[in-house]
Amino acid sequence: MQKSGIAVVVSGGIIIIGLFLLVLGNQSILEGIIQDDGKVSSEQTLTISNDFDSQMTSTGVFAVQIIEFQEDVFSVKILDPFDIEIISQEINGENIEDEFEVLDTGTYKLIIQSNSNEETQVFGAIGPLPDSGKKIFGVIPVYVIVAGMIGLAGVGIFGIKNRKRSV
């Protein structure tokens, strides 16, 4: 019983470490990404701005989530620092994520529009594309958590087998 108690504590500790790494990894991945939310309609748009340095990153990323999605109602635009439209597209689902080239240093704008008279809640984000090193921090913690869960499952199976033998 003492060994299984130690194994439960160790497995729990591994899970806690995995959760801590998951939080740190998400913060690292989202570093530099500006998020905002608001309501859009035919009279109101949501604009999210972020500063980019073309020397630091050559690719930007944006994401939009629409709570009450309607077909052929929403669109998104990306403007470069000179207010030139570099991306313009209809939103064909509740979520959209895409990349764009960062050619000039300055403030890029994500503009979410609607042609409906009804106000709809939307969420948007724009920022530099995280490098592959930062993306690894999003994957490794999952494996650590799974290892801790496997340890807990192993302790449970071991405890059940020992209980059957002692009866």
TORKETOR-450792 format. One record per atom (N, C-alpha, C): residue in one letter; chain; atom name; x, y, z. Coordinates in steps of 0.1 Angstrom, whole numbers, plus 5000, padded with zeros to 4 digits. Example, Ala and Ser with C-alpha at 12.3 -4.5 7.8 and 13.67 -1.06 7.14 Angstrom:
('a'; 'A'; 'N'; (5132; 4943; 5078)) ('a'; 'A'; 'CA'; (5123; 4955; 5078)) ('a'; 'A'; 'C'; (5132; 4967; 5078)) ('s'; 'A'; 'N'; (5128; 4978; 5071)) ('s'; 'A'; 'CA'; (5137; 4989; 5071)) ('s'; 'A'; 'C'; (5129; 5000; 5079)) 
***
This chain:
('m'; 'A'; 'N'; (5008; 4988; 5000)) ('m'; 'A'; 'CA'; (5000; 5000; 5000)) ('m'; 'A'; 'C'; (5009; 5013; 5000)) ('q'; 'A'; 'N'; (5020; 5012; 5007)) ('q'; 'A'; 'CA'; (5029; 5023; 5007)) ('q'; 'A'; 'C'; (5035; 5027; 4994)) ('k'; 'A'; 'N'; (5038; 5016; 4986)) ('k'; 'A'; 'CA'; (5043; 5019; 4973)) ('k'; 'A'; 'C'; (5033; 5025; 4963)) ('s'; 'A'; 'N'; (5021; 5020; 4964)) ('s'; 'A'; 'CA'; (5010; 5026; 4956)) ('s'; 'A'; 'C'; (5007; 5041; 4960)) ('g'; 'A'; 'N'; (5008; 5044; 4973)) ('g'; 'A'; 'CA'; (5007; 5058; 4977)) ('g'; 'A'; 'C'; (5017; 5067; 4971)) ('i'; 'A'; 'N'; (5030; 5062; 4971)) ('i'; 'A'; 'CA'; (5041; 5070; 4966)) ('i'; 'A'; 'C'; (5039; 5072; 4951)) ('a'; 'A'; 'N'; (5034; 5061; 4944)) ('a'; 'A'; 'CA'; (5032; 5061; 4929)) ('a'; 'A'; 'C'; (5021; 5071; 4926)) ('v'; 'A'; 'N'; (5010; 5072; 4934)) ('v'; 'A'; 'CA'; (5000; 5082; 4932)) ('v'; 'A'; 'C'; (5005; 5096; 4934)) ('v'; 'A'; 'N'; (5013; 5098; 4944)) ('v'; 'A'; 'CA'; (5019; 5112; 4946)) ('v'; 'A'; 'C'; (5028; 5115; 4934)) ('v'; 'A'; 'N'; (5036; 5106; 4930)) ('v'; 'A'; 'CA'; (5045; 5109; 4919)) ('v'; 'A'; 'C'; (5037; 5112; 4906)) ('s'; 'A'; 'N'; (5027; 5103; 4903)) ('s'; 'A'; 'CA'; (5019; 5105; 4891)) ('s'; 'A'; 'C'; (5012; 5119; 4892)) ('g'; 'A'; 'N'; (5006; 5122; 4904)) ('g'; 'A'; 'CA'; (5000; 5135; 4905)) ('g'; 'A'; 'C'; (5009; 5146; 4903)) ('g'; 'A'; 'N'; (5021; 5145; 4908)) ('g'; 'A'; 'CA'; (5032; 5155; 4906)) ('g'; 'A'; 'C'; (5035; 5157; 4892)) ('i'; 'A'; 'N'; (5036; 5146; 4884)) ('i'; 'A'; 'CA'; (5039; 5147; 4870)) ('i'; 'A'; 'C'; (5027; 5154; 4863)) ('i'; 'A'; 'N'; (5015; 5152; 4867)) ('i'; 'A'; 'CA'; (5004; 5158; 4860)) ('i'; 'A'; 'C'; (5004; 5173; 4864)) ('i'; 'A'; 'N'; (5007; 5177; 4876)) ('i'; 'A'; 'CA'; (5008; 5191; 4880)) ('i'; 'A'; 'C'; (5019; 5198; 4872)) ('i'; 'A'; 'N'; (5031; 5191; 4870)) ('i'; 'A'; 'CA'; (5042; 5197; 4862)) ('i'; 'A'; 'C'; (5037; 5199; 4848)) ('g'; 'A'; 'N'; (5030; 5189; 4843)) ('g'; 'A'; 'CA'; (5025; 5190; 4829)) ('g'; 'A'; 'C'; (5015; 5202; 4827)) ('l'; 'A'; 'N'; (5007; 5204; 4837)) ('l'; 'A'; 'CA'; (4997; 5215; 4837)) ('l'; 'A'; 'C'; (5005; 5229; 4837)) ('f'; 'A'; 'N'; (5015; 5229; 4846)) ('f'; 'A'; 'CA'; (5023; 5241; 4847)) ('f'; 'A'; 'C'; (5030; 5244; 4834)) ('l'; 'A'; 'N'; (5036; 5234; 4828)) ('l'; 'A'; 'CA'; (5043; 5236; 4815)) ('l'; 'A'; 'C'; (5033; 5240; 4804)) ('l'; 'A'; 'N'; (5020; 5235; 4805)) ('l'; 'A'; 'CA'; (5010; 5239; 4795)) ('l'; 'A'; 'C'; (5007; 5253; 4796)) ('v'; 'A'; 'N'; (5006; 5259; 4808)) ('v'; 'A'; 'CA'; (5003; 5273; 4810)) ('v'; 'A'; 'C'; (5015; 5281; 4805)) ('l'; 'A'; 'N'; (5027; 5277; 4808)) ('l'; 'A'; 'CA'; (5039; 5285; 4803)) ('l'; 'A'; 'C'; (5040; 5284; 4788)) ('g'; 'A'; 'N'; (5037; 5272; 4782)) ('g'; 'A'; 'CA'; (5037; 5271; 4768)) ('g'; 'A'; 'C'; (5027; 5280; 4761)) ('n'; 'A'; 'N'; (5015; 5280; 4766)) ('n'; 'A'; 'CA'; (5004; 5288; 4760)) ('n'; 'A'; 'C'; (5008; 5303; 4761)) ('q'; 'A'; 'N'; (5014; 5307; 4772)) ('q'; 'A'; 'CA'; (5018; 5321; 4773)) ('q'; 'A'; 'C'; (5029; 5325; 4763)) ('s'; 'A'; 'N'; (5038; 5315; 4761)) ('s'; 'A'; 'CA'; (5049; 5317; 4752)) ('s'; 'A'; 'C'; (5044; 5318; 4737)) ('i'; 'A'; 'N'; (5034; 5309; 4734)) ('i'; 'A'; 'CA'; (5029; 5309; 4721)) ('i'; 'A'; 'C'; (5021; 5322; 4718)) ('l'; 'A'; 'N'; (5013; 5326; 4728)) ('l'; 'A'; 'CA'; (5004; 5338; 4726)) ('l'; 'A'; 'C'; (5012; 5351; 4728)) ('e'; 'A'; 'N'; (5025; 5351; 4731)) ('e'; 'A'; 'CA'; (5032; 5363; 4733)) ('e'; 'A'; 'C'; (5032; 5372; 4720)) ('g'; 'A'; 'N'; (5028; 5384; 4722)) ('g'; 'A'; 'CA'; (5028; 5393; 4710)) ('g'; 'A'; 'C'; (5015; 5393; 4702)) ('i'; 'A'; 'N'; (5006; 5384; 4706)) ('i'; 'A'; 'CA'; (4993; 5383; 4699)) ('i'; 'A'; 'C'; (4983; 5392; 4707)) ('i'; 'A'; 'N'; (4976; 5401; 4700)) ('i'; 'A'; 'CA'; (4966; 5410; 4706)) ('i'; 'A'; 'C'; (4953; 5404; 4703)) ('q'; 'A'; 'N'; (4945; 5402; 4714)) ('q'; 'A'; 'CA'; (4931; 5397; 4713)) ('q'; 'A'; 'C'; (4921; 5407; 4717)) ('d'; 'A'; 'N'; (4909; 5407; 4711)) ('d'; 'A'; 'CA'; (4898; 5416; 4715)) ('d'; 'A'; 'C'; (4885; 5409; 4711)) ('d'; 'A'; 'N'; (4875; 5414; 4717)) ('d'; 'A'; 'CA'; (4861; 5410; 4713)) ('d'; 'A'; 'C'; (4852; 5422; 4712)) ('g'; 'A'; 'N'; (4841; 5420; 4706)) ('g'; 'A'; 'CA'; (4831; 5431; 4705)) ('g'; 'A'; 'C'; (4819; 5426; 4696)) ('k'; 'A'; 'N'; (4810; 5436; 4694)) ('k'; 'A'; 'CA'; (4799; 5433; 4686)) ('k'; 'A'; 'C'; (4801; 5440; 4672)) ('v'; 'A'; 'N'; (4797; 5432; 4662)) ('v'; 'A'; 'CA'; (4797; 5438; 4648)) ('v'; 'A'; 'C'; (4783; 5438; 4642)) ('s'; 'A'; 'N'; (4781; 5447; 4634)) ('s'; 'A'; 'CA'; (4768; 5448; 4626)) ('s'; 'A'; 'C'; (4771; 5456; 4613)) ('s'; 'A'; 'N'; (4761; 5459; 4605)) ('s'; 'A'; 'CA'; (4763; 5467; 4593)) ('s'; 'A'; 'C'; (4768; 5481; 4596)) ('e'; 'A'; 'N'; (4766; 5486; 4609)) ('e'; 'A'; 'CA'; (4770; 5499; 4613)) ('e'; 'A'; 'C'; (4782; 5499; 4621)) ('q'; 'A'; 'N'; (4787; 5488; 4626)) ('q'; 'A'; 'CA'; (4798; 5487; 4635)) ('q'; 'A'; 'C'; (4808; 5476; 4631)) ('t'; 'A'; 'N'; (4820; 5479; 4631)) ('t'; 'A'; 'CA'; (4831; 5469; 4628)) ('t'; 'A'; 'C'; (4839; 5468; 4641)) ('l'; 'A'; 'N'; (4847; 5457; 4641)) ('l'; 'A'; 'CA'; (4857; 5455; 4652)) ('l'; 'A'; 'C'; (4871; 5456; 4645)) ('t'; 'A'; 'N'; (4879; 5465; 4650)) ('t'; 'A'; 'CA'; (4893; 5467; 4645)) ('t'; 'A'; 'C'; (4903; 5463; 4656)) ('i'; 'A'; 'N'; (4912; 5455; 4653)) ('i'; 'A'; 'CA'; (4923; 5451; 4663)) ('i'; 'A'; 'C'; (4936; 5454; 4656)) ('s'; 'A'; 'N'; (4944; 5462; 4663)) ('s'; 'A'; 'CA'; (4957; 5466; 4657)) ('s'; 'A'; 'C'; (4969; 5460; 4665)) ('n'; 'A'; 'N'; (4979; 5457; 4658)) ('n'; 'A'; 'CA'; (4991; 5452; 4664)) ('n'; 'A'; 'C'; (5004; 5457; 4656)) ('d'; 'A'; 'N'; (5014; 5460; 4664)) ('d'; 'A'; 'CA'; (5027; 5464; 4658)) ('d'; 'A'; 'C'; (5035; 5452; 4654)) ('f'; 'A'; 'N'; (5041; 5453; 4641)) ('f'; 'A'; 'CA'; (5049; 5442; 4636)) ('f'; 'A'; 'C'; (5062; 5448; 4632)) ('d'; 'A'; 'N'; (5073; 5441; 4634)) ('d'; 'A'; 'CA'; (5086; 5445; 4630)) ('d'; 'A'; 'C'; (5090; 5434; 4619)) ('s'; 'A'; 'N'; (5092; 5439; 4607)) ('s'; 'A'; 'CA'; (5095; 5430; 4596)) ('s'; 'A'; 'C'; (5108; 5423; 4597)) ('q'; 'A'; 'N'; (5117; 5429; 4606)) ('q'; 'A'; 'CA'; (5130; 5423; 4608)) ('q'; 'A'; 'C'; (5129; 5411; 4618)) ('m'; 'A'; 'N'; (5119; 5411; 4626)) ('m'; 'A'; 'CA'; (5117; 5401; 4636)) ('m'; 'A'; 'C'; (5108; 5389; 4631)) ('t'; 'A'; 'N'; (5098; 5393; 4623)) ('t'; 'A'; 'CA'; (5089; 5382; 4618)) ('t'; 'A'; 'C'; (5085; 5386; 4603)) ('s'; 'A'; 'N'; (5084; 5375; 4595)) ('s'; 'A'; 'CA'; (5080; 5378; 4582)) ('s'; 'A'; 'C'; (5066; 5373; 4579)) ('t'; 'A'; 'N'; (5060; 5366; 4589)) ('t'; 'A'; 'CA'; (5046; 5361; 4588)) ('t'; 'A'; 'C'; (5038; 5365; 4600)) ('g'; 'A'; 'N'; (5026; 5370; 4597)) ('g'; 'A'; 'CA'; (5016; 5373; 4608)) ('g'; 'A'; 'C'; (5005; 5363; 4607)) ('v'; 'A'; 'N'; (4997; 5362; 4618)) ('v'; 'A'; 'CA'; (4986; 5353; 4618)) ('v'; 'A'; 'C'; (4974; 5360; 4624)) ('f'; 'A'; 'N'; (4962; 5357; 4620)) ('f'; 'A'; 'CA'; (4950; 5362; 4626)) ('f'; 'A'; 'C'; (4940; 5351; 4627)) ('a'; 'A'; 'N'; (4931; 5353; 4637)) ('a'; 'A'; 'CA'; (4920; 5344; 4639)) ('a'; 'A'; 'C'; (4908; 5351; 4643)) ('v'; 'A'; 'N'; (4896; 5346; 4639)) ('v'; 'A'; 'CA'; (4883; 5352; 4642)) ('v'; 'A'; 'C'; (4874; 5341; 4646)) ('q'; 'A'; 'N'; (4866; 5343; 4656)) ('q'; 'A'; 'CA'; (4856; 5334; 4661)) ('q'; 'A'; 'C'; (4843; 5342; 4662)) ('i'; 'A'; 'N'; (4832; 5336; 4656)) ('i'; 'A'; 'CA'; (4819; 5342; 4656)) ('i'; 'A'; 'C'; (4810; 5334; 4664)) ('i'; 'A'; 'N'; (4803; 5340; 4673)) ('i'; 'A'; 'CA'; (4794; 5332; 4682)) ('i'; 'A'; 'C'; (4782; 5327; 4675)) ('e'; 'A'; 'N'; (4774; 5336; 4669)) ('e'; 'A'; 'CA'; (4762; 5332; 4662)) ('e'; 'A'; 'C'; (4764; 5333; 4647)) ('f'; 'A'; 'N'; (4771; 5323; 4641)) ('f'; 'A'; 'CA'; (4775; 5324; 4627)) ('f'; 'A'; 'C'; (4763; 5324; 4618)) ('q'; 'A'; 'N'; (4764; 5332; 4607)) ('q'; 'A'; 'CA'; (4754; 5332; 4596)) ('q'; 'A'; 'C'; (4762; 5332; 4583)) ('e'; 'A'; 'N'; (4757; 5324; 4573)) ('e'; 'A'; 'CA'; (4764; 5323; 4561)) ('e'; 'A'; 'C'; (4764; 5336; 4553)) ('d'; 'A'; 'N'; (4774; 5340; 4546)) ('d'; 'A'; 'CA'; (4775; 5352; 4537)) ('d'; 'A'; 'C'; (4772; 5365; 4544)) ('v'; 'A'; 'N'; (4776; 5366; 4557)) ('v'; 'A'; 'CA'; (4773; 5378; 4565)) ('v'; 'A'; 'C'; (4786; 5385; 4569)) ('f'; 'A'; 'N'; (4796; 5378; 4572)) ('f'; 'A'; 'CA'; (4808; 5383; 4578)) ('f'; 'A'; 'C'; (4820; 5383; 4569)) ('s'; 'A'; 'N'; (4828; 5393; 4570)) ('s'; 'A'; 'CA'; (4841; 5393; 4562)) ('s'; 'A'; 'C'; (4852; 5399; 4571)) ('v'; 'A'; 'N'; (4864; 5397; 4567)) ('v'; 'A'; 'CA'; (4876; 5401; 4574)) ('v'; 'A'; 'C'; (4886; 5407; 4564)) ('k'; 'A'; 'N'; (4893; 5418; 4569)) ('k'; 'A'; 'CA'; (4903; 5424; 4561)) ('k'; 'A'; 'C'; (4915; 5426; 4570)) ('i'; 'A'; 'N'; (4927; 5426; 4563)) ('i'; 'A'; 'CA'; (4939; 5429; 4570)) ('i'; 'A'; 'C'; (4945; 5441; 4562)) ('l'; 'A'; 'N'; (4948; 5452; 4570)) ('l'; 'A'; 'CA'; (4955; 5464; 4564)) ('l'; 'A'; 'C'; (4969; 5465; 4568)) ('d'; 'A'; 'N'; (4978; 5468; 4559)) ('d'; 'A'; 'CA'; (4992; 5470; 4563)) ('d'; 'A'; 'C'; (4994; 5484; 4569)) ('p'; 'A'; 'N'; (5006; 5487; 4573)) ('p'; 'A'; 'CA'; (5008; 5500; 4579)) ('p'; 'A'; 'C'; (5005; 5513; 4571)) ('f'; 'A'; 'N'; (5003; 5511; 4558)) ('f'; 'A'; 'CA'; (4999; 5522; 4549)) ('f'; 'A'; 'C'; (4985; 5521; 4545)) ('d'; 'A'; 'N'; (4977; 5513; 4553)) ('d'; 'A'; 'CA'; (4962; 5511; 4551)) ('d'; 'A'; 'C'; (4959; 5506; 4538)) ('i'; 'A'; 'N'; (4968; 5498; 4532)) ('i'; 'A'; 'CA'; (4966; 5490; 4520)) ('i'; 'A'; 'C'; (4960; 5477; 4524)) ('e'; 'A'; 'N'; (4949; 5473; 4517)) ('e'; 'A'; 'CA'; (4943; 5460; 4520)) ('e'; 'A'; 'C'; (4952; 5449; 4515)) ('i'; 'A'; 'N'; (4957; 5440; 4523)) ('i'; 'A'; 'CA'; (4965; 5429; 4519)) ('i'; 'A'; 'C'; (4957; 5415; 4519)) ('i'; 'A'; 'N'; (4947; 5415; 4527)) ('i'; 'A'; 'CA'; (4938; 5403; 4527)) ('i'; 'A'; 'C'; (4924; 5408; 4528)) ('s'; 'A'; 'N'; (4915; 5402; 4521)) ('s'; 'A'; 'CA'; (4900; 5404; 4522)) ('s'; 'A'; 'C'; (4893; 5391; 4519)) ('q'; 'A'; 'N'; (4885; 5386; 4528)) ('q'; 'A'; 'CA'; (4879; 5374; 4525)) ('q'; 'A'; 'C'; (4866; 5373; 4533)) ('e'; 'A'; 'N'; (4856; 5365; 4528)) ('e'; 'A'; 'CA'; (4844; 5362; 4535)) ('e'; 'A'; 'C'; (4847; 5351; 4546)) ('i'; 'A'; 'N'; (4840; 5352; 4557)) ('i'; 'A'; 'CA'; (4842; 5342; 4567)) ('i'; 'A'; 'C'; (4831; 5331; 4565)) ('n'; 'A'; 'N'; (4835; 5319; 4562)) ('n'; 'A'; 'CA'; (4826; 5308; 4559)) ('n'; 'A'; 'C'; (4824; 5298; 4570)) ('g'; 'A'; 'N'; (4827; 5301; 4582)) ('g'; 'A'; 'CA'; (4825; 5292; 4593)) ('g'; 'A'; 'C'; (4827; 5300; 4606)) ('e'; 'A'; 'N'; (4824; 5293; 4617)) ('e'; 'A'; 'CA'; (4824; 5299; 4630)) ('e'; 'A'; 'C'; (4839; 5304; 4634)) ('n'; 'A'; 'N'; (4848; 5297; 4629)) ('n'; 'A'; 'CA'; (4863; 5300; 4632)) ('n'; 'A'; 'C'; (4870; 5301; 4619)) ('i'; 'A'; 'N'; (4879; 5311; 4619)) ('i'; 'A'; 'CA'; (4889; 5312; 4607)) ('i'; 'A'; 'C'; (4902; 5316; 4613)) ('e'; 'A'; 'N'; (4912; 5310; 4607)) ('e'; 'A'; 'CA'; (4926; 5313; 4611)) ('e'; 'A'; 'C'; (4934; 5313; 4598)) ('d'; 'A'; 'N'; (4942; 5324; 4596)) ('d'; 'A'; 'CA'; (4950; 5324; 4584)) ('d'; 'A'; 'C'; (4963; 5332; 4586)) ('e'; 'A'; 'N'; (4972; 5331; 4577)) ('e'; 'A'; 'CA'; (4985; 5338; 4578)) ('e'; 'A'; 'C'; (4986; 5349; 4568)) ('f'; 'A'; 'N'; (4995; 5359; 4570)) ('f'; 'A'; 'CA'; (4997; 5369; 4560)) ('f'; 'A'; 'C'; (5012; 5373; 4561)) ('e'; 'A'; 'N'; (5017; 5379; 4550)) ('e'; 'A'; 'CA'; (5031; 5383; 4549)) ('e'; 'A'; 'C'; (5032; 5397; 4556)) ('v'; 'A'; 'N'; (5043; 5398; 4564)) ('v'; 'A'; 'CA'; (5047; 5411; 4570)) ('v'; 'A'; 'C'; (5058; 5416; 4562)) ('l'; 'A'; 'N'; (5055; 5426; 4553)) ('l'; 'A'; 'CA'; (5066; 5431; 4544)) ('l'; 'A'; 'C'; (5072; 5444; 4550)) ('d'; 'A'; 'N'; (5064; 5452; 4557)) ('d'; 'A'; 'CA'; (5068; 5465; 4562)) ('d'; 'A'; 'C'; (5066; 5465; 4578)) ('t'; 'A'; 'N'; (5075; 5472; 4584)) ('t'; 'A'; 'CA'; (5074; 5475; 4599)) ('t'; 'A'; 'C'; (5063; 5485; 4601)) ('g'; 'A'; 'N'; (5054; 5482; 4611)) ('g'; 'A'; 'CA'; (5044; 5492; 4614)) ('g'; 'A'; 'C'; (5032; 5485; 4620)) ('t'; 'A'; 'N'; (5021; 5492; 4621)) ('t'; 'A'; 'CA'; (5008; 5487; 4627)) ('t'; 'A'; 'C'; (4999; 5481; 4616)) ('y'; 'A'; 'N'; (4997; 5468; 4618)) ('y'; 'A'; 'CA'; (4987; 5461; 4609)) ('y'; 'A'; 'C'; (4974; 5460; 4616)) ('k'; 'A'; 'N'; (4963; 5460; 4609)) ('k'; 'A'; 'CA'; (4949; 5461; 4614)) ('k'; 'A'; 'C'; (4941; 5449; 4609)) ('l'; 'A'; 'N'; (4934; 5442; 4618)) ('l'; 'A'; 'CA'; (4924; 5432; 4615)) ('l'; 'A'; 'C'; (4911; 5439; 4617)) ('i'; 'A'; 'N'; (4903; 5439; 4606)) ('i'; 'A'; 'CA'; (4890; 5445; 4606)) ('i'; 'A'; 'C'; (4879; 5434; 4603)) ('i'; 'A'; 'N'; (4870; 5433; 4613)) ('i'; 'A'; 'CA'; (4859; 5423; 4611)) ('i'; 'A'; 'C'; (4846; 5431; 4608)) ('q'; 'A'; 'N'; (4839; 5427; 4597)) ('q'; 'A'; 'CA'; (4828; 5434; 4593)) ('q'; 'A'; 'C'; (4816; 5425; 4592)) ('s'; 'A'; 'N'; (4804; 5430; 4592)) ('s'; 'A'; 'CA'; (4791; 5423; 4590)) ('s'; 'A'; 'C'; (4782; 5431; 4581)) ('n'; 'A'; 'N'; (4774; 5425; 4573)) ('n'; 'A'; 'CA'; (4764; 5432; 4565)) ('n'; 'A'; 'C'; (4750; 5430; 4570)) ('s'; 'A'; 'N'; (4749; 5425; 4583)) ('s'; 'A'; 'CA'; (4736; 5422; 4589)) ('s'; 'A'; 'C'; (4733; 5434; 4599)) ('n'; 'A'; 'N'; (4720; 5437; 4600)) ('n'; 'A'; 'CA'; (4716; 5447; 4609)) ('n'; 'A'; 'C'; (4717; 5443; 4624)) ('e'; 'A'; 'N'; (4717; 5430; 4626)) ('e'; 'A'; 'CA'; (4718; 5424; 4640)) ('e'; 'A'; 'C'; (4732; 5425; 4645)) ('e'; 'A'; 'N'; (4734; 5428; 4658)) ('e'; 'A'; 'CA'; (4747; 5428; 4664)) ('e'; 'A'; 'C'; (4751; 5414; 4667)) ('t'; 'A'; 'N'; (4763; 5410; 4664)) ('t'; 'A'; 'CA'; (4768; 5397; 4667)) ('t'; 'A'; 'C'; (4781; 5398; 4674)) ('q'; 'A'; 'N'; (4783; 5389; 4684)) ('q'; 'A'; 'CA'; (4795; 5389; 4692)) ('q'; 'A'; 'C'; (4806; 5382; 4685)) ('v'; 'A'; 'N'; (4818; 5388; 4683)) ('v'; 'A'; 'CA'; (4829; 5382; 4676)) ('v'; 'A'; 'C'; (4842; 5383; 4685)) ('f'; 'A'; 'N'; (4851; 5374; 4683)) ('f'; 'A'; 'CA'; (4864; 5375; 4689)) ('f'; 'A'; 'C'; (4875; 5375; 4678)) ('g'; 'A'; 'N'; (4885; 5383; 4680)) ('g'; 'A'; 'CA'; (4896; 5383; 4670)) ('g'; 'A'; 'C'; (4909; 5384; 4677)) ('a'; 'A'; 'N'; (4919; 5380; 4669)) ('a'; 'A'; 'CA'; (4933; 5381; 4674)) ('a'; 'A'; 'C'; (4942; 5383; 4662)) ('i'; 'A'; 'N'; (4953; 5390; 4664)) ('i'; 'A'; 'CA'; (4963; 5393; 4653)) ('i'; 'A'; 'C'; (4977; 5394; 4660)) ('g'; 'A'; 'N'; (4987; 5388; 4654)) ('g'; 'A'; 'CA'; (5000; 5388; 4659)) ('g'; 'A'; 'C'; (5010; 5381; 4651)) ('p'; 'A'; 'N'; (5022; 5380; 4655)) ('p'; 'A'; 'CA'; (5033; 5373; 4648)) ('p'; 'A'; 'C'; (5031; 5358; 4649)) ('l'; 'A'; 'N'; (5034; 5351; 4638)) ('l'; 'A'; 'CA'; (5033; 5336; 4638)) ('l'; 'A'; 'C'; (5043; 5331; 4648)) ('p'; 'A'; 'N'; (5039; 5323; 4658)) ('p'; 'A'; 'CA'; (5049; 5317; 4667)) ('p'; 'A'; 'C'; (5059; 5308; 4660)) ('d'; 'A'; 'N'; (5072; 5309; 4663)) ('d'; 'A'; 'CA'; (5082; 5300; 4657)) ('d'; 'A'; 'C'; (5080; 5286; 4662)) ('s'; 'A'; 'N'; (5086; 5277; 4655)) ('s'; 'A'; 'CA'; (5084; 5262; 4658)) ('s'; 'A'; 'C'; (5089; 5259; 4671)) ('g'; 'A'; 'N'; (5099; 5266; 4676)) ('g'; 'A'; 'CA'; (5104; 5263; 4690)) ('g'; 'A'; 'C'; (5094; 5266; 4701)) ('k'; 'A'; 'N'; (5086; 5276; 4699)) ('k'; 'A'; 'CA'; (5075; 5279; 4708)) ('k'; 'A'; 'C'; (5063; 5269; 4707)) ('k'; 'A'; 'N'; (5061; 5265; 4695)) ('k'; 'A'; 'CA'; (5050; 5255; 4692)) ('k'; 'A'; 'C'; (5053; 5242; 4700)) ('i'; 'A'; 'N'; (5065; 5238; 4701)) ('i'; 'A'; 'CA'; (5069; 5226; 4709)) ('i'; 'A'; 'C'; (5064; 5227; 4723)) ('f'; 'A'; 'N'; (5064; 5239; 4729)) ('f'; 'A'; 'CA'; (5060; 5241; 4743)) ('f'; 'A'; 'C'; (5045; 5238; 4744)) ('g'; 'A'; 'N'; (5037; 5238; 4733)) ('g'; 'A'; 'CA'; (5023; 5234; 4733)) ('g'; 'A'; 'C'; (5021; 5219; 4733)) ('v'; 'A'; 'N'; (5031; 5212; 4728)) ('v'; 'A'; 'CA'; (5029; 5197; 4726)) ('v'; 'A'; 'C'; (5035; 5189; 4737)) ('i'; 'A'; 'N'; (5047; 5193; 4742)) ('i'; 'A'; 'CA'; (5054; 5185; 4752)) ('i'; 'A'; 'C'; (5046; 5184; 4765)) ('p'; 'A'; 'N'; (5039; 5194; 4770)) ('p'; 'A'; 'CA'; (5031; 5193; 4782)) ('p'; 'A'; 'C'; (5020; 5182; 4781)) ('v'; 'A'; 'N'; (5015; 5181; 4769)) ('v'; 'A'; 'CA'; (5004; 5171; 4767)) ('v'; 'A'; 'C'; (5010; 5157; 4770)) ('y'; 'A'; 'N'; (5022; 5154; 4765)) ('y'; 'A'; 'CA'; (5028; 5141; 4767)) ('y'; 'A'; 'C'; (5031; 5139; 4782)) ('v'; 'A'; 'N'; (5035; 5150; 4789)) ('v'; 'A'; 'CA'; (5038; 5149; 4803)) ('v'; 'A'; 'C'; (5025; 5145; 4811)) ('i'; 'A'; 'N'; (5014; 5152; 4808)) ('i'; 'A'; 'CA'; (5002; 5149; 4814)) ('i'; 'A'; 'C'; (4997; 5135; 4811)) ('v'; 'A'; 'N'; (4998; 5131; 4799)) ('v'; 'A'; 'CA'; (4994; 5117; 4796)) ('v'; 'A'; 'C'; (5003; 5107; 4803)) ('a'; 'A'; 'N'; (5016; 5110; 4805)) ('a'; 'A'; 'CA'; (5024; 5100; 4813)) ('a'; 'A'; 'C'; (5019; 5100; 4827)) ('g'; 'A'; 'N'; (5016; 5111; 4833)) ('g'; 'A'; 'CA'; (5010; 5111; 4846)) ('g'; 'A'; 'C'; (4997; 5103; 4847)) ('m'; 'A'; 'N'; (4989; 5105; 4838)) ('m'; 'A'; 'CA'; (4976; 5097; 4837)) ('m'; 'A'; 'C'; (4978; 5082; 4836)) ('i'; 'A'; 'N'; (4988; 5079; 4828)) ('i'; 'A'; 'CA'; (4991; 5064; 4826)) ('i'; 'A'; 'C'; (4996; 5059; 4840)) ('g'; 'A'; 'N'; (5004; 5067; 4847)) ('g'; 'A'; 'CA'; (5009; 5063; 4860)) ('g'; 'A'; 'C'; (4998; 5061; 4870)) ('l'; 'A'; 'N'; (4988; 5070; 4870)) ('l'; 'A'; 'CA'; (4976; 5068; 4878)) ('l'; 'A'; 'C'; (4968; 5056; 4875)) ('a'; 'A'; 'N'; (4966; 5054; 4862)) ('a'; 'A'; 'CA'; (4959; 5042; 4857)) ('a'; 'A'; 'C'; (4966; 5029; 4861)) ('g'; 'A'; 'N'; (4979; 5029; 4860)) ('g'; 'A'; 'CA'; (4987; 5018; 4864)) ('g'; 'A'; 'C'; (4986; 5015; 4879)) ('v'; 'A'; 'N'; (4986; 5025; 4887)) ('v'; 'A'; 'CA'; (4984; 5023; 4902)) ('v'; 'A'; 'C'; (4971; 5018; 4905)) ('g'; 'A'; 'N'; (4961; 5023; 4897)) ('g'; 'A'; 'CA'; (4947; 5017; 4899)) ('g'; 'A'; 'C'; (4946; 5003; 4896)) ('i'; 'A'; 'N'; (4951; 4999; 4884)) ('i'; 'A'; 'CA'; (4951; 4985; 4880)) ('i'; 'A'; 'C'; (4959; 4976; 4890)) ('f'; 'A'; 'N'; (4970; 4981; 4894)) ('f'; 'A'; 'CA'; (4978; 4973; 4904)) ('f'; 'A'; 'C'; (4971; 4972; 4917)) ('g'; 'A'; 'N'; (4964; 4982; 4921)) ('g'; 'A'; 'CA'; (4956; 4981; 4934)) ('g'; 'A'; 'C'; (4945; 4972; 4933)) ('i'; 'A'; 'N'; (4938; 4971; 4921)) ('i'; 'A'; 'CA'; (4927; 4962; 4920)) ('i'; 'A'; 'C'; (4932; 4948; 4919)) ('k'; 'A'; 'N'; (4943; 4945; 4912)) ('k'; 'A'; 'CA'; (4948; 4931; 4912)) ('k'; 'A'; 'C'; (4953; 4927; 4926)) ('n'; 'A'; 'N'; (4959; 4935; 4934)) ('n'; 'A'; 'CA'; (4963; 4932; 4947)) ('n'; 'A'; 'C'; (4951; 4929; 4956)) ('r'; 'A'; 'N'; (4941; 4937; 4955)) ('r'; 'A'; 'CA'; (4929; 4935; 4963)) ('r'; 'A'; 'C'; (4923; 4921; 4960)) ('k'; 'A'; 'N'; (4922; 4917; 4948)) ('k'; 'A'; 'CA'; (4917; 4904; 4944)) ('k'; 'A'; 'C'; (4925; 4893; 4950)) ('r'; 'A'; 'N'; (4938; 4895; 4950)) ('r'; 'A'; 'CA'; (4947; 4884; 4956)) ('r'; 'A'; 'C'; (4945; 4883; 4971)) ('s'; 'A'; 'N'; (4943; 4894; 4977)) ('s'; 'A'; 'CA'; (4942; 4893; 4992)) ('s'; 'A'; 'C'; (4928; 4888; 4997)) ('v'; 'A'; 'N'; (4919; 4888; 4988)) ('v'; 'A'; 'CA'; (4905; 4883; 4992)) ('v'; 'A'; 'C'; (4904; 4869; 4991)) 
***
